[in-house]
């Protein structure tokens, strides 16, 4: 039953109606009401969907053409529709009424297969993926059915990928699964990217309670055996949080419905000296399910950077060159526990606790050289640094779900409490060249820096969904969010030119905000193949900024966020979706905090508490055409944003640079993404994606010199498949072209990662070898060019490494169906 739930449409998410209910936008409300009223004659008809799949030989995946496909109603075993597989083994049964069915597939010389029961929903294509047939004529009980499912389900606002259909994910980590998805890229610092934009990461329909080193550990070590599916929500509806403009990647975990015990243990080591180990397990007894996971990781890293800055205001001009080397050692761990109680089919109570943290030690040196116009040095000094820090995160959640009748009325409540702390100490000490003058330009001989960051969050969510006749559904919800963030820093300078006897400075900054949000969403099947959804979300935010000195600043705002999604399922599993939404991006504390974090007297790095939220309107058309050789997708989009913030570098008459943030009026972007994905090409599957766009920036409110246009494009290729026997391979290649920024340009970026996995002992044992950046192409560069300053920055790290991991499954085996 778990896999049946995973393949169902996102319109009925079994984890709850998180974002699956439909939304009504203010701009589309009148149109939606007209559709509802104008289709009154259809309201009495039964809603319908479609079922698709592909019949292939179990050995080699050769299509089984002309196979007969019979759709039977579970209630009385009546055959309600028939179809025959085409020359490439594909079949489609359209116009299927809402209800519970099984497929009966037969072919001469191949016997008969009967699937497990599944649900057909309004306007949704239920994709069975590959159904493998053996050459012998036999009949299997449904519990022994072998189904190799592609596991792709396309809903109104998302695409869901069942991990059972991803060969690269079996026995691997979350990072392996993400890199196998079309158009999605994840780097080794935990950054996600979809079509050139950064999506938010969610777990079970809620923002992930992890960041930084804990997020890196989650990607690289969290086992896919705990994951049911991954949902890519590139155009969220109003039922979801309005914050974030890059979409959402939602990782849905298994509910642990397998009877008895199952789990796995793993260990890994890489050429850079990093090691890790962990395990996970699930136990069910009656109505109770207990599951948990534990992982630890030791990580070593080393980076080098070069920076050259020219002061164009000075007469004659001056240069400052910096060379940076850093090495760090991090020990991280994560513990997660969950208990679920399900007394029957209608109610479920669950409690989840997650604790993660890391300890880090770091040392490095920054060599600074001051040069004249001819680049002749007149001052050179080194500044060593040593630091240590510790971060902890605790996330507690509990929830209750209730269904008045199966798959009809649904309500749930969820309460979440989160606390994060991050503390650190840093010591910087100068080593000057005694033969050079201008020692007045030196920073303090010794600087001690203590910091303590903390964040507390309380969140309450209430959601309710109910049908409205046979062709419509209404959802509504309420959210309360209270966040409190504080940052305290103490700087002690000893032996500076300005304060030779020493000086201690204390900085403090905090933000408190309370958000109340409510939404209403509605979906309507206009015809058998057309579904429209619309919604409206209203948010009221009270906020306060606290400073170490001075009075606090308070404010509030009320916003509305409409969304409209229209989906049209054409013949042959072709699909067109038109979407509109309004989103926002709130500045994080790091952007608002005005504390100067630099210890260099010639450089100031600080936030700007006057930064305003950024708002984005986006319209997107998503069209896909499946065929015998694969699926082609074309996604043109238009977006317009206001109050987007950018980091600005300025230089004063004394040569002191300031790096801070400012709002840059508005941007308009027109772009296009073209993708191609294929399955079963001689045992391989993969995807290629090319995305490009043209952006026009109007920064007249700040400075006309920041206005302009830019063109950016990127390409991504993912491949995975069987090499021989139990040996599989995976490759991820990415290139992003250089792009203009508000004050210069960012250099091109390239990455290439290759991995091999060998499965042994009837798939219980998995040996995985990952080659990260084997061609040494991963690096970054940026340039700042303005009227007052010219600066170039380059950095490299120890991304080139090999990692070997071993995983052993306990209880049940991976792969092979149920």
Secondary structure, 3 states (H helix, E strand, C coil): CHHHHHHCCHHHCCCCCCCCCCCCCCCCHHHHHHHHHHCHHHCCCCCEEEEEEEEEECCCCCECCCCEEEEEECCCCCEEEEEECCCCCEEEEEEEECEEEEEEEEECCCEEEECCCEEECCCCEEEEEEEEECCCCCECCHHHCCCCCCCEEECCCCEEEEHHHCHHHCCCEHHHHHHCCCCEEECCCCCEEECCECCEEEECCEECCCCCHHHHHHHHHCEHHHEEEEEEECCCCCCCCCECCCCEEEEEECCCCCCEEEEEEEEEEECCCCEEEEEEEEEEECCEEEEEEEEEEEEEEEEEEEEEEEECCCCCCEEEEEEEEEEEEEEEEEEEEEEEECCCCCEEEEEEEEEEEEEEEEEEEEEEEEECCCCCEEEEEEEEEEEEEEEEEEEEEEEEEEECCCCCCEEEEEEEEEEEEEEEEEEEEEEECCCCCCHHHCCCCEEEEEEEEEEEEEEEEEEEEEECCCCEEEEEEEEEEEEEEEEEEEEEEECCCCCCCCEEEEEEEEEEEEEEEEEEEEEEEEECCEEEEEEEEEEEEEEEEEECCCCCEEEEEEEEEEEEEEEEECHHHCEEEEEEEEEEECCCHHHHCCCCCCCCCCEEECCCCCCCCEEEEEEEEEEEEEECCEEEEEEEEEEEEECCEEEEEEECCCCCEEEEEEECCEEEEEEEEEEEEEEEECCEEEEEEEEEEEEEEECCCCCHHHCEEEEEEEEEEEEEEEEECCEEEEEEEEEECCEEECCEEECCEEEEEEEEEEEECCCCEEEEEEEECCCCCCCEEEEEECCCEEEEEEEEECCCEEEEEEEEEECCCCCCCC
